[in-house]
Amino acid sequence: MIRKGSGKIRINKKPLELIEPRYRRMRIQEALTIAGDIAKSADIDVSVTGGGIWGQVDASRTAIANALVGWSKDKKLKSMYLSYDRSLLIADARRTEPHKPSRSTAGPRRTKQQSKR
C-alpha cells in the first residue's frame, strides 16, 4: 500500500532500516534510490509471504517499484527502472518443475555378492 508521507518503508510491518543482513536491505533500497525525491514523499507498506528469503526480497523491490510508478504516473521513472534492471518492474515467472509421477524409484538395489568358497 502506498500513500503520501515522509518516505517510511515497512516490509511485513518491519521498518526497512531493521532488515538484516545488510545486502537484503540494500537490494530493496535500489528501487528507492533510483526514484529519489518521489520515494521520499510516499510511505509504503509491503506484505509478502512464501517463496523464501530472497524471493521475498525480490518481490518486495518489485512491489515498491511498481507502486512508485503507479502512484507518481512518471514515465521517466518507469524508463529509468527498465534501463537499470527490468526485474524491478516485471516479476520473474520461472518456477521449479514439479516431480514427474513414477520417476521416484532409483531402480533395483544392488545386493551383496556372495563370495565363492
N, C-alpha and C positions, 0 to 999 in steps of 0.2 A: 504494500500500500504506500502511495506517495502523496504527500501534502506539503503545502507551503510551510516553511520552517527555517531552522538555523543550521541545517546540514548534519543532523543526527542520523546515524545509520545503525539499525539493530538487525541482527541475524538471529532468528529464533529467540527474540526478546533479550538478546545479549548484545551490549554495545560493541561496535566494531573494534574499538581500541582494546577490548579484552580477549579477542580471538587469538588463540595460540595454536601452533607456533607462528612466528612472525611471517614466514613465507606464505602461509594461508591468508593472513590478513593483507599482505602486500598484493596478492593475486586478486583479491576482491577490490582493493583500492585502485587498481588500474582503471576501472570504469569511472571512478570519481575523479581521478587525476586528469583524465582526458577531458571530462566535462567542465572542469574548472569552476567558474562562478555559478553555473547552472546548478551544480551539485550542492553548493554552499547555501542555496536558497530553498532547499527542499529537505524534508525529513522522510526517510524511507524505512519501512518495516518489511523484512523479508521472512517468510515462513517456509522452511524447506525440510523435507523428510526423505528418508531412504537413500539408497544409492552409494553409501559410503562417504567418507570424509571428503575426498577430492571431488566426487560427484556433486556433493552439496556445495562446495566452493565454486565450482564452475556454474552450477545452476544459480547460485546467488549473484555472481557477477553478471550473468546473462539477464537475470531479472532486474537488477539495478540499471543496467544499460538500457534495456527496453523501456523501463519505467521513465527514465530521464528523457529519452527520445519522445515517447508518447506524451509526457507532461509538458515538455517545452515546445514540441512541434518544430524543432530546429533541424532543417535538412543538412546544415553544415555539420552539426554534431553527429548525425547518422553517418555521413560520409567519412568523418574522422574515425568513428568506431570501425567501420568496414575496412578502411585502409590500414588501420593498426592491427586488428585481429577480428576476422569475420565471426569467430565464435562468441564475441561479445554480444552480438545481436541474434545469431542463429544457433540454436542448440544442436549438439551432435546427437543424431538419432540412432547411432550404432548401439547394438546390444549384443550380449553374448549369445551364441547359438544354443538352442535347447538340446538336451541329450536326445539321441535317437532311441527308439524302442528296440529291445533285443540286442543292443550293442554293448551291454554292460558286462557280458561274460568275456573273460580273457582267453577262453579256450580251455582245452583239457589240461589238467595239472600234471606235472611230471611226478612220477612215482620213484621211490628209491630203487635203485637197481640191486638185484640180488647178486651177491658175489658167488662165483662158482667155487666149489671145494673139491 
